[in-house]
């Protein structure tokens, strides 16, 4: 396939066969074979590359943790613009490329969330946010696209859970990658808002649960503001960055004492 046949082998489908060979080799951790197949495919069959094959290659490279190579394939083979071609055939090809670019980036976001790589996950969500308007302009419906939003939200939720339990290894901060938001689910939500809405209950239920668990709770002693009275109460972190005493007749803002203990939990 690589050395003993010409570019017209298999009635001109040698490029597709090389794509499949590369993906299969990556599944089997045959790095050298995959690299050679991709190199021949890029040099000889660049004009016959299919978006479906490019997206599969991106996922294979991500599986092998070759992030830079995967992003290069996205930029070289699955680059898209907001402008929709007027020609019917070109429009169909553009639509197919947009679809598989979005699916490939979604795989990127999902994998990095589940692997507890928040900076890369946030970067992938930003890429999704950028491609969302292009998906809308291409007229691709949510049913046709079928992005795995539920899995991405679940991955971001799992990362937040691991972070609360101090299970995340310290990552070197690279100024060239995106900052990590206070809750990774917010990045997913921002990306979702740019795509055609799916209105799926399971996705929004998962989103709601993930964002509610962002609440911080305190057990211990607090002191009412404008008062010297010391009280024992549970406090929750409100959206306006104030500690509110729960269980009181009214929600009373309190100042935490040094003995108070901050923890994470679900809103009651």
N, C-alpha and C positions, 0 to 999 in steps of 0.2 A: 504493500500500500504506500509506503514512504519512499522506496528506492527502486522498485522494479516495474512500476507502471507509470504511464504518462498522465497528463492532466485531463485527457479525454476518457480515462478509464471509467467504466460503469455508466456509459452514455452521458458523461458530463457531470455525474453526481459524486465525483471523487471528493470535492470539497465538503459535501454533506457527510460522507463517510468518515472523513478526517475529523469532523466535528464530533461525531459519535465516538470515534476512537479516542479522542482526547478526553471526553467526558467519562467514558468507561475507565480509562487509565487513571484519571483523578479519583474515581471511586475506589480503585484498587491501590491507591498511593504509589502509582508508577509515575513519579514526577518527571523523569527523563523522557519517557515515551510521550507523555502528555505535552510537554514543552516542545518536542520535535514536531508532533502532529500539528500543534497550533502555529508553529513557525512556518511550516510548509503551506498550511491553509491560508495564512495571512499573505504570504509572498505570491502564491500562485492562483488562489481562488478568491481574492478579495472582492471581485465583482459579483460573485454568486452567493455571498454570505446571507443567510436568512436570519431574521430577528429571533425566531424561536431557538435556533442553534446558538446564537450569541448569548441569549439569556441563560441557556443551560450551561454554557461555558462559564458565565459569571458566577452562577451558583456553585459550580465545581471548584472554581478558584477560591471562593469564599470558604468552602468546606475545608480547603487546604490552608486557610488563613493567609492567602496571598491577596491581601487587600488592595495593594497598589496595582497589581496586575488586573484584578477584577474591575477597578475603577477605570483603568486604561481601556479595557474592552467596552465598558459603558460609554466612554467618551468617543471612541473611534468607530464603533459599530452600531451603537444605539443612540447616537445623538439626534435630538429632535428640536424643532422650533415651533413657535406658536402659530406660524402661518400655515394655513391648510392649502395644499396644491389644488388647482382647479381641474386638472386632468383626472378623470375617474380612476384610472389605473394607479397613477401616482398618489392619489388621495387614499386609495385602499392600502397601498404599501406604507404610506405615512402612518395610517391608523394602526397597522399591525406593528410597526416599530414603536409607536407611542405605548401601545398596550404592553409589549414585552419589556420595554424600559421600566415602566411602572412596576411590573411584576418582579423584575430582577432587583430593583431598589427595595421593594417590600421584603424580599428574601434577605437582603442585606440588613434591613432594620430589625427584622425578627431574630436573625442569628445573633447579632451583636447585643440585643436586649437579653436573650437567654444566656449568653456567655458573659454577662455582667461587664460589658465594655460600654459605659455610658457615653463617652465622647464620640465614639464611632456610631453608636445608636442615634445620638442626637444629630450627627452629621447626615445619617441616612434619612432621618425624619425631615430634615431641612431639604434634602434632595427630593423627597416625596412632595413636600409642600410646593416646590418649584415646578414639578411636573403635573401637579393637579390641574391648574388652569389649561395646560396643553391637552390633557385628557378631555376636559369639558369642551374645548374648542374643536377637538376631533370628533365630537359626537359619540363618545364611547359611554355606554350606560354602566351603572354599577353592577348589573347582572352579567353583562358581557365581560367586564374586567375581573370581577370576583376577587378583589384584593383580600388577603388574609388579615383583616383588621383585628379580629378577635385574638388571633395568635400574637400579633404585635402588642396589643394592649396587655395580654397575659404575660408576655415577656417583660414589658416595662414594669408591670406590677410585681413580678418576681424579683426584679432588680431592686425595687424599692423595699421589698420585704427583706432581702439580703442586706441592704444598706442599714435598715433599722436594727438588724441583729448583729451589725459589725462583722459581716461575713465577706465584705468586699475587699479585695487586695488593693493596696494603694497603686494608682496608675500614675505614670509620669505625665505631667501636664505639658502638653504641646501647644504652643501659642498658635499654631497653624490649624488646629482643629477646633470644633465648636465647643463653647462652654457648656457645662452640664447644668440643666435647669434644676430648680429646687425639687421638682418632681418630674421624672422622665415621661410620665404619662401626659404631661402638658405638651411636650413635643409631638407626641402621637396625635393628640387632639388637634393641635394646630395643623398638622398635615391632613387629617381627616376632613377638616373644614373646607379644604380647597377642592375636594373630589365630589363627584355626584353622590348624594346621600343614599345610603342603603336602608336606613330606618329599621335596622335589625335590633330587636329587643335584647338579644344576648350580648351584643357589642356594647350597647348603652348601659346595660346592667353591670357589665364588667368595668366600664369606665367609671360609673358612679361609685362602685365599691372601692376602686383604686384611689379615687380622689378623696373620698371620705376618710380613708385610712391615712391621709396626710395629716390628720388632726393630731396635735400633741396634747398629752395629758400630764397633769402634775398631781402628785400626792404629797401631802405634808402641810406645812403651815404657811399661811399668807397673812397679809395685813391690809385692811381696807385703806384705800387712798383717802387722804384728808382725815385720817383717824388713827389713833394709837391702838385700836382694838386688834388683838391677835386672834385669828380664827383658824380652825382646822377644816379644810375643805378640799374638794377636788376642783381643779381648774382646767379649763380647756383654752387652747390658743385660737382666738378669733381671727377673722380675716383682716381686721384693722390692727393686728399686732398688739392686742391687749389681752391680758389674762382675766378671764371671767369666772367668778365663783359659781359653781354649779350646786344645785340643791338649796339655794337661798330663795326667799320669796321673790326677789328680783335678781336680775343678773348684775352683780356688783363687781366693778373692777377692783382688783387687788394687786398688791405688790408682793412678789415672792420673797420669802426669807431664804437664807442660805441653807436651811435644813430641808427645803423642798426638793423633791426628786422629780426630774422630767423623764417621761417615758412616752412610748408610742402606743396607740391603740385605736380601736374603732369607736366611732361616735355612738353613744347609747341612744 
